Amino acid sequence: MNRRTLQIFAVLLMMWTACSACSASTEPTLLTASGGDHIWFVLEPDPANKDDGWKLCHAPTDREAMPYRVLRRLSQRPERIAAYGDRVWLIMHTSDSNSSTTTSRRSVHELEVDEHATIDSYFYLRPADHEPLLCWFTGDGDITGCLGTEHGPVVLLAPTPSDPAPTGTNDSPDDPDRIRRPTLLAYDQVGHCMAPVDTTVAVRDLGAHARLIDVGNGRSQPALLMPSPTNRERSNATMIGGPQDGAMFIVDADWPATAPGTAIGLNGQVVALASNLKRPGLRIAYLRSGDVRLLAETPAPTGPWGVVHLGSDLAVIQQHDAEPEMMVVHGRTGVSTPFTAMAMHQRSPQSFMAMIFVFCTLASVLFLIVVLKPAARISIDVGVDRVVMPPSARLVALMVDLLPGALLALMLFDIHPSDLLRVPYVVTRSGDAMPFVVMVGTMLVLNLGQERFAGRSLGHRLIGAEVLGKGGIRPTTGALILRNVLKALTVVIPPITIFALVTPQMLSLHDVLSQTTVSAPRASASESNERPG
């Protein structure tokens, strides 16, 4: 290979590298939003599928793999999305035209995500069939910033050269500030509308390059209104939204030489993401107190991309071949992971095992009742002066015995009482079943101790019964251990209680296998049965 051929090859390689760098998106074009434990993004339609549309996707940040799920297919692309907590807002753009003017009209739609955590834990949107309208607002110009706060969405509307000067002003027609005034709007919960925000910095003084970002301090996600990077005298910004209304946040106005593609807050500071024009990639830098501190240089996204908060880190999401990929940048060290395909939410194998387990249990019980019926001949001698307590009384005793463990679990985990019903085989995360395990485990330990030394538990004392073995004698320690372990299993798998319906004395499975009974003297049992309820 001669020198001339090498030169031609080098030129072609440089041209290909330049084209690749230019083809990569240097501005965030993928709609993304983050709200605490939730990440939202809108996937663009797949060109290979003509029937494909825009897809609103959600990923929980508290899951290890952060699996995403398509929660809604949209008929049109939102202009912007914003999120806060479990709420997400979609801003749709329409145009109302007549013979003289054209006014941009935008609708704000609010949706809420909820978790279904029974057989298989997954997230779904409410309402399920439509996007309810929150409000309308009008205004020309593009939306350059959109954030979610606890009160609702906040929107920064860019100015347009056609904006007229307000009446009564002395602005010169050649004054660029006259025609470069952004409009800051926030949702008013009282008026149910998008209303102008009264900030400590005049909106007209912010200039055309004003930015609206999330500070990212993790407290209330207030919005940060940034000043123009072209005027060093205007280096203040105003905090809006949340409990920090009117607080000042100093931002250095001297941006890097390369204009930032986007800006975001991270750990209470301002971070700029800029395209590196010398070589393909992103430059991520902190901007503070007149200093530009480079945090990381990462590979350039190869498709539409956006950036969101991930706790104290940043996550860059890109769409590659119609599928989302994520790159995580550590907020302290700047260490970044390569772009990795995000896993789609799938039904966990544990959920299928749970359904199979429950089905087999029910099938076994039905087979026991309908076909074999061996329990019809089972009985335990309790003596002539005692009688086995009915299932209703034993159920009351069981509820009382579960109460101490339930109270302990509520205090330890600070949960809703309904969370106590999450049994281990119907949850996808082991931690979700810990309250149930604590409740049942506490019952097992307390009942074993009480039955061993007092002959009855707190629930048995309430119904006037005690635990005895064959012939009305005290059962052995081994029999009590077997009884309480099987009793805990009955709480975990409630269908096992059907076994009591096929025995003459209506004995529970743990009573039959441990040869114990919950019995009372005949006179006491008669009085207990005659009580109302």
C-alpha positions as CSV (number, residue, x, y, z in Angstrom):
1,M,0.0,0.0,0.0
2,N,1.6,3.2,-1.2
3,R,1.6,6.6,0.6
4,R,-1.1,8.0,-1.7
5,T,-3.5,5.2,-0.8
6,L,-2.8,5.7,2.9
7,Q,-3.7,9.4,2.6
8,I,-6.9,8.7,0.8
9,F,-7.8,6.1,3.4
10,A,-7.0,8.6,6.2
11,V,-9.2,11.3,4.6
12,L,-12.1,8.9,4.2
13,L,-11.7,7.8,7.8
14,M,-11.8,11.4,9.0
15,M,-14.9,12.1,6.9
16,W,-16.7,9.0,8.3
17,T,-15.8,10.0,11.9
18,A,-17.0,13.6,11.3
19,C,-20.3,12.3,9.9
20,S,-20.8,10.0,12.8
21,A,-20.1,12.8,15.2
22,C,-22.6,15.1,13.4
23,S,-25.2,12.4,13.2
24,A,-25.2,11.9,16.9
25,S,-27.7,14.0,18.7
26,T,-26.0,16.8,20.7
27,E,-29.3,18.2,22.0
28,P,-31.7,16.2,24.3
29,T,-34.6,15.2,22.1
30,L,-36.0,12.3,24.1
31,L,-38.8,13.3,26.4
32,T,-37.7,12.4,30.0
33,A,-38.8,13.2,33.5
34,S,-38.0,12.0,37.0
35,G,-40.1,12.2,40.1
36,G,-38.5,10.6,43.2
37,D,-38.8,6.8,42.8
38,H,-40.1,7.0,39.2
39,I,-38.5,7.7,35.8
40,W,-40.6,8.6,32.8
41,F,-39.7,8.7,29.1
42,V,-41.5,8.7,25.8
43,L,-40.2,6.3,23.1
44,E,-40.4,7.5,19.5
45,P,-42.3,5.4,16.9
46,D,-40.3,2.6,15.3
47,P,-39.8,3.5,11.6
48,A,-39.9,-0.2,10.8
49,N,-43.4,-0.5,12.2
50,K,-45.9,1.8,10.5
51,D,-48.5,1.1,13.1
52,D,-46.2,2.0,16.0
53,G,-46.8,5.2,17.9
54,W,-45.5,7.1,20.9
55,K,-45.1,5.1,24.1
56,L,-45.2,6.5,27.6
57,C,-42.8,4.3,29.6
58,H,-42.2,4.1,33.3
59,A,-39.3,2.6,35.4
60,P,-39.1,2.4,39.2
61,T,-35.8,3.5,40.6
62,D,-36.1,1.4,43.7
63,R,-35.8,-1.8,41.8
64,E,-32.3,-3.3,41.2
65,A,-32.7,-3.7,37.4
66,M,-35.1,-0.7,37.0
67,P,-37.3,-2.6,34.5
68,Y,-39.4,-0.4,32.4
69,R,-43.0,-0.9,31.3
70,V,-45.0,0.8,28.5
71,L,-48.0,2.2,30.5
72,R,-49.7,4.1,27.7
73,R,-49.7,4.4,23.9
74,L,-50.2,8.0,22.8
75,S,-51.9,9.2,19.7
76,Q,-49.6,12.2,19.4
77,R,-46.2,13.2,20.7
78,P,-46.3,15.4,23.9
79,E,-44.5,18.7,23.7
80,R,-43.1,18.2,27.2
81,I,-43.5,15.9,30.2
82,A,-43.0,16.6,33.9
83,A,-43.2,14.5,37.0
84,Y,-43.3,14.8,40.7
85,G,-43.7,11.9,43.1
86,D,-46.2,9.4,41.6
87,R,-47.8,12.0,39.2
88,V,-46.8,12.8,35.6
89,W,-48.0,15.6,33.4
90,L,-48.3,15.6,29.6
91,I,-48.4,18.9,27.7
92,M,-50.0,18.6,24.3
93,H,-49.7,21.3,21.6
94,T,-52.5,22.4,19.3
95,S,-53.0,25.4,17.0
96,D,-56.1,27.5,16.7
97,S,-56.0,29.3,13.4
98,N,-58.3,31.9,11.8
99,S,-57.9,34.4,9.1
100,S,-55.9,36.9,11.1
101,T,-53.9,35.2,13.8
102,T,-52.5,31.9,14.9
103,T,-52.4,31.2,18.6
104,S,-50.7,28.2,20.2
105,R,-53.0,26.4,22.6
106,R,-51.7,23.7,24.9
107,S,-53.4,21.2,27.1
108,V,-52.1,19.8,30.4
109,H,-53.0,16.2,31.3
110,E,-52.4,14.6,34.7
111,L,-51.9,10.9,35.3
112,E,-51.0,9.0,38.4
113,V,-49.0,5.8,38.8
114,D,-49.8,3.1,41.3
115,E,-48.3,-0.2,42.2
116,H,-50.2,-3.5,42.1
117,A,-48.4,-5.7,44.5
118,T,-50.3,-9.0,44.9
119,I,-49.4,-12.0,42.8
120,D,-47.0,-10.0,40.7
121,S,-45.8,-6.5,41.5
122,Y,-46.2,-4.1,38.6
123,F,-47.2,-0.4,38.0
124,Y,-50.2,0.9,36.2
125,L,-51.7,4.4,35.3
126,R,-54.8,5.9,36.7
127,P,-57.1,6.4,35.0
128,A,-56.5,3.4,32.8
129,D,-58.3,4.5,29.6
130,H,-57.7,8.2,29.0
131,E,-55.6,11.2,29.9
132,P,-57.8,13.5,32.0
133,L,-57.5,17.2,31.2
134,L,-56.0,19.3,34.0
135,C,-56.2,22.8,32.3
136,W,-55.5,24.8,29.1
137,F,-53.0,27.6,28.5
138,T,-52.2,29.7,25.4
139,G,-49.0,31.4,24.3
140,D,-46.7,31.6,21.3
141,G,-43.1,30.3,21.5
142,D,-41.5,27.0,22.4
143,I,-41.5,25.5,25.9
144,T,-37.8,25.6,27.0
145,G,-38.4,24.2,30.4
146,C,-41.0,22.1,32.2
147,L,-40.9,20.8,35.7
148,G,-43.1,19.1,38.2
149,T,-43.6,20.4,41.7
150,E,-45.8,19.4,44.6
151,H,-48.3,22.0,43.5
152,G,-48.3,21.0,39.8
153,P,-46.3,21.7,36.6
154,V,-44.2,24.8,36.0
155,V,-43.5,25.9,32.4
156,L,-41.0,28.3,30.9
157,L,-42.3,29.6,27.6
158,A,-39.7,31.0,25.3
159,P,-40.2,34.4,23.6
160,T,-40.7,34.9,19.9
161,P,-39.5,37.8,17.7
162,S,-43.2,38.6,16.9
163,D,-44.1,39.2,20.6
164,P,-45.3,42.8,20.8
165,A,-44.0,45.2,23.5
166,P,-46.4,45.8,26.4
167,T,-48.4,49.0,26.2
168,G,-47.0,51.9,28.2
169,T,-43.3,50.9,27.9
170,N,-40.5,52.9,26.4
171,D,-38.7,49.9,24.9
172,S,-36.8,50.6,21.7
173,P,-37.8,48.5,18.7
174,D,-34.2,47.6,18.3
175,D,-33.8,46.5,22.0
176,P,-33.5,42.7,21.9
177,D,-34.9,42.5,25.4
178,R,-38.2,44.0,24.1
179,I,-38.8,40.9,21.9
180,R,-37.0,38.4,24.0
181,R,-39.1,37.9,27.1
182,P,-39.9,34.5,28.4
183,T,-43.1,33.7,30.2
184,L,-43.0,31.6,33.4
185,L,-46.2,29.8,34.3
186,A,-47.1,27.6,37.2
187,Y,-50.3,25.6,37.9
188,D,-52.6,27.4,40.3
189,Q,-54.5,24.8,42.4
190,V,-57.2,27.4,43.4
191,G,-57.9,28.7,39.9
192,H,-57.2,25.4,38.2
193,C,-55.1,27.2,35.5
194,M,-51.6,28.0,34.5
195,A,-50.9,31.4,36.0
196,P,-47.8,33.7,35.7
197,V,-45.3,33.3,38.5
198,D,-44.3,36.3,40.7
199,T,-40.6,35.8,41.3
200,T,-38.0,38.1,42.9
201,V,-36.3,38.5,39.6
202,A,-38.3,40.2,36.9
203,V,-39.1,37.8,34.1
204,R,-38.2,40.3,31.5
205,D,-34.7,40.6,32.9
206,L,-33.9,36.9,32.5
207,G,-33.3,37.2,28.7
208,A,-33.7,34.7,25.9
209,H,-31.4,32.1,27.4
210,A,-33.3,31.6,30.7
211,R,-33.4,28.0,31.8
212,L,-35.8,26.1,34.1
213,I,-34.2,23.2,35.9
214,D,-34.7,21.0,38.9
215,V,-32.2,21.7,41.7
216,G,-32.1,18.1,42.6
217,N,-31.5,18.5,46.3
218,G,-33.9,15.7,47.1
219,R,-36.0,17.7,49.5
220,S,-39.0,19.2,47.6
221,Q,-37.7,19.3,44.0
222,P,-38.1,23.1,43.6
223,A,-37.7,24.6,40.2
224,L,-34.7,26.8,39.5
225,L,-35.0,29.7,37.1
226,M,-31.6,30.3,35.5
227,P,-30.4,33.7,34.1
228,S,-29.0,34.5,30.7
229,P,-25.5,33.1,30.3
230,T,-24.6,36.1,28.0
231,N,-24.9,38.8,30.7
232,R,-22.5,38.6,33.7
233,E,-24.5,41.2,35.6
234,R,-27.5,38.9,35.8
235,S,-26.1,36.0,37.7
236,N,-28.8,35.4,40.2
237,A,-31.6,32.9,39.9
238,T,-34.8,32.5,41.8
239,M,-36.1,29.3,43.5
240,I,-39.8,28.7,42.9
241,G,-42.1,26.0,44.0
242,G,-42.2,24.1,47.2
243,P,-41.4,25.7,50.6
244,Q,-38.4,27.6,49.3
245,D,-40.3,30.4,47.4
246,G,-38.2,33.5,46.9
247,A,-34.9,31.9,48.0
248,M,-31.8,33.0,46.0
249,F,-29.4,30.6,44.3
250,I,-26.2,32.0,42.9
251,V,-25.2,30.7,39.5
252,D,-22.1,31.6,37.6
253,A,-23.0,33.3,34.3
254,D,-19.8,32.4,32.5
255,W,-20.7,29.2,30.7
256,P,-18.2,26.9,29.0
257,A,-17.2,27.8,25.5
258,T,-19.4,25.1,24.2
259,A,-23.0,26.0,24.8
260,P,-24.7,23.4,27.0
261,G,-27.0,21.1,25.4
262,T,-29.1,21.0,28.6
263,A,-28.8,21.8,32.2
264,I,-30.0,20.0,35.3
265,G,-29.6,20.2,39.0
266,L,-27.6,17.6,41.0
267,N,-27.1,17.6,44.7
268,G,-28.2,21.2,45.0
269,Q,-25.8,22.4,42.3
270,V,-26.1,23.3,38.6
271,V,-24.8,20.8,36.1
272,A,-24.4,21.5,32.4
273,L,-24.3,18.8,29.7
274,A,-22.5,20.0,26.6
275,S,-21.6,18.3,23.4
276,N,-17.8,17.9,22.8
277,L,-17.2,19.2,19.3
278,K,-13.5,18.0,19.2
279,R,-14.5,14.4,19.6
280,P,-17.9,12.7,19.9
281,G,-19.1,12.7,23.5
282,L,-20.7,14.6,26.3
283,R,-19.0,16.9,28.8
284,I,-20.7,17.0,32.1
285,A,-19.6,19.9,34.4
286,Y,-20.6,21.6,37.7
287,L,-21.2,25.3,37.4
288,R,-20.7,27.2,40.7
289,S,-19.0,30.3,42.1
290,G,-17.2,31.3,38.9
291,D,-15.7,27.8,38.5
292,V,-16.5,25.2,35.9
293,R,-15.5,21.8,37.3
294,L,-15.6,19.0,34.8
295,L,-17.4,16.0,36.3
296,A,-17.2,13.4,33.4
297,E,-16.7,12.9,29.7
298,T,-19.0,10.2,28.3
299,P,-19.6,8.6,24.9
300,A,-22.0,10.4,22.7
301,P,-25.6,9.1,22.5
302,T,-26.3,7.5,19.1
303,G,-30.0,8.4,19.1
304,P,-32.6,10.6,20.8
305,W,-31.5,11.1,24.4
306,G,-32.5,12.8,27.6
307,V,-31.2,13.1,31.2
308,V,-32.9,12.5,34.5
309,H,-32.1,12.4,38.2
310,L,-31.3,9.0,39.7
311,G,-31.0,9.8,43.4
312,S,-27.7,11.6,43.7
313,D,-26.6,10.5,40.3
314,L,-27.5,11.3,36.7
315,A,-29.0,8.9,34.2
316,V,-28.7,9.5,30.4
317,I,-31.4,7.6,28.5
318,Q,-31.2,7.1,24.8
319,Q,-33.4,5.3,22.3
320,H,-31.4,2.9,20.1
321,D,-33.2,0.7,17.6
322,A,-36.6,1.5,19.1
323,E,-35.4,0.3,22.5
324,P,-34.2,2.4,25.5
325,E,-30.7,2.3,26.9
326,M,-29.3,3.9,30.0
327,M,-26.0,5.3,31.1
328,V,-25.5,6.2,34.8
329,V,-23.0,8.9,35.8
330,H,-22.0,9.0,39.5
331,G,-22.7,12.4,40.9
332,R,-19.6,12.5,43.1
333,T,-16.9,10.8,41.2
334,G,-18.1,11.2,37.6
335,V,-17.6,7.5,36.9
336,S,-20.0,6.4,34.2
337,T,-21.4,3.1,33.1
338,P,-21.6,2.2,29.4
339,F,-25.0,2.4,27.7
340,T,-26.9,-0.7,28.6
341,A,-30.3,-1.9,27.3
342,M,-33.0,-1.4,29.9
343,A,-34.9,-4.6,30.7
344,M,-38.6,-4.6,30.0
345,H,-40.8,-5.7,33.0
346,Q,-41.7,-9.4,32.8
347,R,-43.8,-11.4,35.0
348,S,-41.5,-12.9,37.6
349,P,-41.1,-16.7,37.9
350,Q,-42.0,-16.3,41.5
351,S,-45.5,-15.2,40.6
352,F,-46.1,-18.2,38.5
353,M,-44.8,-20.5,41.3
354,A,-47.2,-18.8,43.7
355,M,-50.2,-19.4,41.4
356,I,-49.1,-23.0,40.9
357,F,-48.6,-23.4,44.6
358,V,-52.1,-22.1,45.4
359,F,-53.7,-24.1,42.7
360,C,-52.1,-27.4,43.8
361,T,-53.1,-26.7,47.4
362,L,-56.8,-26.1,46.4
363,A,-56.7,-29.2,44.2
364,S,-55.3,-31.3,47.0
365,V,-58.0,-30.2,49.4
366,L,-60.7,-30.8,46.9
367,F,-59.3,-34.2,46.1
368,L,-59.2,-34.9,49.9
369,I,-62.8,-33.9,50.4
370,V,-64.5,-35.3,47.2
371,V,-62.5,-38.5,46.4
372,L,-60.7,-40.0,49.4
373,K,-62.4,-38.5,52.5
374,P,-60.0,-40.4,54.8
375,A,-60.5,-37.7,57.5
376,A,-64.1,-38.7,58.0
377,R,-62.9,-41.5,60.4
378,I,-60.4,-39.3,62.4
379,S,-61.3,-38.3,65.9
380,I,-59.4,-37.5,69.1
381,D,-60.6,-38.6,72.5
382,V,-60.9,-35.5,74.8
383,G,-62.8,-37.1,77.6
384,V,-66.4,-37.3,78.5
385,D,-66.4,-34.0,80.4
386,R,-64.8,-31.9,77.6
387,V,-65.8,-30.8,74.1
388,V,-63.8,-29.5,71.1
389,M,-64.3,-25.8,70.5
390,P,-66.0,-25.0,67.1
391,P,-64.1,-23.5,64.2
392,S,-65.7,-20.0,64.8
393,A,-64.3,-19.9,68.3
394,R,-60.9,-21.1,67.2
395,L,-60.9,-18.4,64.5
396,V,-61.5,-15.7,67.1
397,A,-58.6,-17.1,69.2
398,L,-56.4,-17.1,66.1
399,M,-57.2,-13.4,65.4
400,V,-56.3,-12.5,69.0
401,D,-53.1,-14.5,68.8
402,L,-52.0,-12.6,65.7
403,L,-52.7,-9.2,67.2
404,P,-49.4,-8.8,69.1
405,G,-47.3,-9.7,66.0
406,A,-49.4,-7.3,63.9
407,L,-48.8,-4.4,66.2
408,L,-45.1,-5.2,66.4
409,A,-44.8,-5.2,62.6
410,L,-46.8,-1.9,62.2
411,M,-44.4,-0.2,64.6
412,L,-41.2,-1.7,63.1
413,F,-42.0,-1.1,59.4
414,D,-44.4,2.0,59.6
415,I,-46.8,0.4,57.1
416,H,-50.4,0.4,56.3
417,P,-52.4,-2.5,57.9
418,S,-53.2,-3.9,54.5
419,D,-49.5,-4.6,54.0
420,L,-49.7,-7.3,56.6
421,L,-51.5,-9.5,54.1
422,R,-48.6,-9.7,51.7
423,V,-47.6,-13.4,52.1
424,P,-44.2,-14.5,50.8
425,Y,-45.4,-16.3,47.8
426,V,-47.4,-13.4,46.3
427,V,-44.7,-10.7,46.3
428,T,-41.7,-10.1,44.0
429,R,-39.5,-8.5,46.6
430,S,-38.7,-10.4,49.8
431,G,-38.7,-7.3,51.8
432,D,-42.4,-6.7,51.1
433,A,-43.3,-9.9,53.0
434,M,-41.2,-9.1,56.1
435,P,-44.2,-7.6,58.0
436,F,-46.2,-10.8,57.5
437,V,-43.2,-12.9,58.6
438,V,-42.8,-10.8,61.7
439,M,-46.5,-11.1,62.5
440,V,-46.7,-14.9,62.1
441,G,-43.3,-15.5,63.7
442,T,-44.3,-13.5,66.8
443,M,-47.5,-15.5,67.1
444,L,-45.6,-18.8,66.8
445,V,-43.1,-17.9,69.5
446,L,-45.6,-16.4,71.9
447,N,-48.1,-19.3,71.5
448,L,-45.4,-21.9,72.0
449,G,-44.3,-20.4,75.2
450,Q,-47.8,-19.8,76.5
451,E,-49.1,-23.3,75.6
452,R,-46.0,-24.9,77.1
453,F,-46.1,-23.2,80.5
454,A,-49.8,-22.1,80.8
455,G,-51.6,-24.6,78.6
456,R,-53.3,-22.0,76.5
457,S,-52.6,-18.8,74.6
458,L,-54.1,-15.4,75.0
459,G,-56.8,-16.2,72.4
460,H,-57.6,-19.5,74.0
461,R,-58.0,-17.8,77.3
462,L,-60.5,-15.4,75.7
463,I,-62.7,-18.2,74.5
464,G,-62.3,-20.2,77.7
465,A,-60.4,-23.1,76.1
466,E,-57.0,-24.8,76.5
467,V,-54.7,-27.1,74.4
468,L,-54.8,-30.7,75.5
469,G,-53.7,-34.0,74.1
470,K,-55.4,-37.4,73.9
471,G,-57.5,-38.2,77.0
472,G,-57.4,-34.6,78.2
473,I,-53.7,-34.7,79.3
474,R,-51.1,-32.0,78.7
475,P,-49.3,-32.5,75.3
476,T,-45.6,-33.0,75.1
477,T,-43.2,-30.2,74.1
478,G,-42.6,-31.9,70.7
479,A,-46.3,-32.1,70.0
480,L,-46.6,-28.4,70.8
481,I,-43.8,-27.4,68.5
482,L,-45.3,-29.5,65.7
483,R,-48.7,-28.0,66.4
484,N,-47.5,-24.3,66.3
485,V,-45.3,-24.8,63.2
486,L,-48.3,-26.3,61.3
487,K,-50.6,-23.6,62.6
488,A,-48.3,-21.0,61.2
489,L,-48.3,-22.9,57.9
490,T,-52.1,-22.7,58.0
491,V,-51.9,-18.9,58.3
492,V,-49.6,-18.8,55.3
493,I,-51.8,-21.1,53.2
494,P,-55.4,-20.4,54.3
495,P,-57.0,-23.1,52.0
496,I,-55.6,-25.7,54.3
497,T,-58.3,-24.8,56.9
498,I,-60.9,-26.5,54.6
499,F,-59.5,-29.8,56.1
500,A,-61.5,-29.0,59.3
501,L,-64.8,-29.5,57.4
502,V,-64.3,-33.2,56.7
503,T,-63.5,-34.4,60.3
504,P,-66.3,-35.3,62.7
505,Q,-64.9,-33.0,65.4
506,M,-64.0,-30.3,62.8
507,L,-60.3,-30.6,63.8
508,S,-57.7,-28.5,62.1
509,L,-54.8,-30.1,60.2
510,H,-52.3,-29.1,62.9
511,D,-54.5,-30.6,65.6
512,V,-54.8,-33.9,63.8
513,L,-51.1,-34.3,63.0
514,S,-49.9,-33.2,66.5
515,Q,-52.8,-35.2,68.2
516,T,-53.9,-32.1,70.2
517,T,-57.2,-30.3,70.6
518,V,-58.5,-26.9,71.6
519,S,-61.2,-28.0,74.1
520,A,-63.2,-26.7,77.0
521,P,-65.4,-28.1,79.8
522,R,-68.9,-28.9,78.4
523,A,-70.5,-26.3,80.6
524,S,-68.1,-23.6,79.5
525,A,-68.4,-24.5,75.9
526,S,-72.2,-24.4,76.0
527,E,-72.0,-20.9,77.6
528,S,-69.5,-19.8,74.9
529,N,-71.8,-21.0,72.1
530,E,-74.8,-19.3,73.6
531,R,-73.1,-15.9,73.6
532,P,-74.4,-13.4,70.9
533,G,-72.1,-13.3,67.8
